[in-house]
Amino acid sequence: MCKAMEDMRNESLKEVAKRMLADGMLTIEKIAEYAGLSIDEVKNLDTERTV
């Protein structure tokens, strides 16, 4: 996959993870699993979201 497409995919996954975090129904571990992100990435998104 080309770099631009990969970047767009990653941004989309991060936006989905942010919505999951805002919903508050799933654990960080489950969000990471479903979105295909690392736990650290989801934790960082959660920190960004709450700042």
Backbone torsions as a table, in degrees:
resi	resn	phi	psi	omega
1	MET	NA	139.9	-178.5
2	CYS	-71.4	159.0	-175.4
3	LYS	-57.0	-44.3	-178.3
4	ALA	-62.5	-42.7	179.4
5	MET	-66.5	-40.2	178.8
6	GLU	-64.1	-42.7	178.0
7	ASP	-61.6	-42.7	178.9
8	MET	-64.4	-40.3	178.5
9	ARG	-62.7	-45.4	-179.6
10	ASN	-63.4	-40.1	178.3
11	GLU	-65.5	-38.8	177.8
12	SER	-63.5	-43.8	178.9
13	LEU	-63.2	-38.2	178.9
14	LYS	-66.8	-38.2	178.1
15	GLU	-65.4	-40.0	176.9
16	VAL	-63.6	-44.0	179.6
17	ALA	-62.2	-38.5	178.1
18	LYS	-62.8	-39.9	178.3
19	ARG	-66.4	-38.2	177.3
20	MET	-64.1	-42.3	178.1
21	LEU	-61.9	-43.6	-179.1
22	ALA	-63.5	-33.7	179.5
23	ASP	-66.4	-35.1	175.6
24	GLY	75.9	10.4	-176.7
25	MET	-92.4	-18.4	-176.3
26	LEU	-115.7	153.4	174.8
27	THR	-76.5	161.5	176.5
28	ILE	-58.6	-38.2	-179.6
29	GLU	-64.1	-42.7	179.1
30	LYS	-67.4	-40.6	177.8
31	ILE	-61.1	-44.0	178.3
32	ALA	-60.4	-43.9	-179.8
33	GLU	-62.8	-48.6	-176.5
34	TYR	-69.4	-36.9	-176.7
35	ALA	-87.9	-10.3	-179.1
36	GLY	73.9	27.4	178.2
37	LEU	-108.8	163.5	175.5
38	SER	-78.6	159.0	178.0
39	ILE	-60.3	-39.4	178.7
40	ASP	-62.7	-39.7	178.4
41	GLU	-62.3	-42.2	-179.8
42	VAL	-67.8	-40.2	176.8
43	LYS	-60.3	-41.7	177.9
44	ASN	-63.4	-41.0	177.6
45	LEU	-63.0	-39.7	179.5
46	ASP	-65.3	-39.8	178.5
47	THR	-65.4	-44.5	178.2
48	GLU	-60.6	-38.9	-176.2
49	ARG	-68.1	-34.6	-174.9
50	THR	-93.2	-4.5	-179.4
51	VAL	-83.5	NA	NA
